[in-house]
Amino acid sequence: MDSLKRPIEEYDSVKTWFEGLRVQSGVDPAGDPSRLKLLEEFCTFTGLDPDQVVAACLLIKDGRETKISIKGRRAMAEKIAEFQAQRSDASPGERARRGNAIRSFLIHNGILLQSGMQI
């Protein structure tokens, strides 16, 4: 299932992620295209586009995102763990890098997630 209706770089959440990487970390996202590839893989895995991944972690009230949803954040953390583990042929470091890329995307979009997060 193709969850992306347009190029991944055009989603607001991806723009926010890249801006955060540049400003907060001094990282040029263009220097590591694997980040976008991993996010695309995760979107395909979940069936959500990048903006929907972020929205799935938020409570919506009166049509507006109001705050982080504990259930939504927990569910997304579980999806990241599944995504990370699905590559049994990858080294432990590579599996961690896969999960960390998605956590970075969410953190830069205001959703705090930690590796192995338990709530």
C-alpha positions in Angstrom: 0.0 0.0 0.0 1.4 3.4 -1.0 0.6 5.8 1.8 2.3 8.8 0.2 0.2 11.0 -2.1 3.1 13.3 -2.9 6.9 13.4 -2.6 7.8 12.9 1.1 9.8 16.1 1.2 6.6 18.1 0.7 4.9 17.0 3.9 4.8 19.7 6.6 6.1 17.3 9.3 9.1 16.4 7.1 9.9 20.1 6.6 9.6 20.6 10.4 11.9 17.6 11.0 14.5 18.9 8.5 14.4 22.4 9.9 14.9 21.0 13.4 17.9 18.9 12.3 19.5 22.0 10.8 18.8 24.4 13.6 19.1 22.2 16.7 21.7 19.7 15.6 23.6 21.5 12.8 22.9 18.5 10.6 22.3 18.9 6.9 19.5 16.4 6.2 20.4 16.3 2.5 23.7 14.8 3.5 22.0 11.6 4.6 19.2 10.6 2.2 18.7 7.3 4.2 16.6 9.3 6.7 13.9 9.9 4.1 14.2 6.3 2.8 13.6 5.0 6.4 10.7 7.4 6.9 9.2 6.3 3.6 9.6 2.6 4.7 8.0 3.4 8.0 5.0 5.1 6.3 4.5 2.1 4.1 4.8 -0.2 7.1 2.1 1.8 9.0 0.0 2.8 6.0 0.2 6.4 7.1 1.8 9.5 5.5 4.3 11.5 7.6 1.7 14.0 8.8 -0.7 11.2 9.8 2.1 9.5 11.8 2.4 12.7 13.8 -1.3 13.2 14.1 -1.8 9.6 15.3 0.2 10.7 18.5 -2.1 13.6 19.2 -5.5 14.1 20.7 -7.9 15.9 18.4 -10.6 18.1 20.0 -13.0 20.3 18.1 -11.0 19.6 14.9 -7.8 20.8 16.4 -4.7 18.9 17.7 -4.7 19.7 21.4 -2.0 17.6 23.2 -0.1 14.4 23.0 -2.2 11.2 23.3 -0.7 8.7 25.7 -2.4 5.9 23.9 -1.4 7.2 20.5 2.2 7.7 21.5 2.3 4.2 23.1 0.9 2.7 19.9 3.4 4.6 17.7 6.3 3.5 20.0 5.1 -0.1 19.5 5.0 0.4 15.7 8.5 1.7 15.8 9.7 -1.3 17.8 8.0 -3.6 15.2 9.5 -1.7 12.3 13.0 -1.8 13.9 12.8 -5.5 14.6 11.4 -6.5 11.2 14.9 -6.5 9.7 16.2 -9.6 11.3 19.0 -9.7 8.7 20.3 -6.3 9.9 22.9 -5.8 12.7 21.6 -4.6 16.1 23.2 -1.2 15.3 21.3 -1.0 12.0 18.0 -1.9 13.6 18.6 0.7 16.3 19.4 3.3 13.6 16.1 2.5 11.8 14.1 3.1 15.0 16.2 6.2 16.0 15.5 7.8 12.6 11.7 7.5 13.2 12.0 8.7 16.8 14.0 11.7 15.6 11.2 12.5 13.1 8.6 12.4 15.8 10.7 14.3 18.4 11.3 17.2 16.0 7.5 17.3 15.5 6.9 17.6 19.2 6.3 14.0 20.1 8.8 12.8 22.8 9.7 9.1 22.3 12.7 7.3 23.7 14.3 4.1 22.6 12.6 1.2 24.3 9.9 3.6 25.7 7.6 2.1 28.3 4.6 4.0 29.5 
